[in-house]
């Protein structure tokens, strides 16, 4: 996976988390995964199609999600409260929005599908031409995992270059 595709998501996650939590983040482990993704807690998933395609997942264990939601809303949120999931969806929207703006500024064109809560324990395998980068961002509320599996849409890229003189 090209750094030019993932760096905007890293930058956006760092900026949005720092602003939302009013505290800095520290980059933890970064791994490349070819295995099936295993959810850690409350996870929000966004699909991307177009010049670049794939998915991005923001994943927090339940206790971290509750602490993040409490800070975002300004009121106490319990781990099993639906508001924790809604806060994570909103946080994911902000991260993706910032990253997509950066990629659009570089000339990439794509559609971002609405976020959804990723509920299954397993699933979302990578493919042979798409590996996932998983990074942990340590925050004042706990670890936030960002799982990015993107690739260039080769048929679109080839069609565009074939139509140019």
Rosetta blueprint (number, residue, H / E / L):
1 X L
2 X L
3 X H
4 X H
5 X H
6 X H
7 X H
8 X H
9 X H
10 X H
11 X H
12 X H
13 X H
14 X H
15 X H
16 X H
17 X H
18 X H
19 X H
20 X H
21 X H
22 X L
23 X L
24 X L
25 X L
26 X E
27 X E
28 X E
29 X E
30 X E
31 X E
32 X E
33 X E
34 X L
35 X L
36 X L
37 X L
38 X L
39 X L
40 X L
41 X L
42 X E
43 X E
44 X E
45 X E
46 X E
47 X E
48 X E
49 X E
50 X E
51 X L
52 X E
53 X E
54 X E
55 X E
56 X E
57 X E
58 X E
59 X E
60 X E
61 X L
62 X H
63 X H
64 X H
65 X H
66 X H
67 X H
68 X H
69 X H
70 X H
71 X H
72 X H
73 X H
74 X L
75 X L
76 X L
77 X L
78 X L
79 X L
80 X L
81 X L
82 X H
83 X H
84 X H
85 X H
86 X H
87 X H
88 X H
89 X H
90 X H
91 X H
92 X H
93 X H
94 X H
95 X H
96 X H
97 X H
98 X H
99 X H
100 X H
101 X H
102 X H
103 X H
104 X H
105 X H
106 X L
107 X L
108 X L
109 X L
110 X E
111 X E
112 X E
113 X L
114 X L
115 X L
116 X E
117 X E
118 X E
119 X L
120 X L
121 X L
122 X L
123 X L
124 X L
125 X L
126 X L
127 X E
128 X L
129 X L
130 X E
131 X L
132 X E
133 X E
134 X E
135 X E
136 X E
137 X E
138 X E
139 X E
140 X L
141 X L
142 X E
143 X E
144 X E
145 X E
146 X E
147 X E
148 X E
149 X E
150 X E
151 X E
152 X E
153 X L
154 X H
155 X H
156 X H
157 X H
158 X H
159 X H
160 X H
161 X H
162 X H
163 X H
164 X L
165 X L
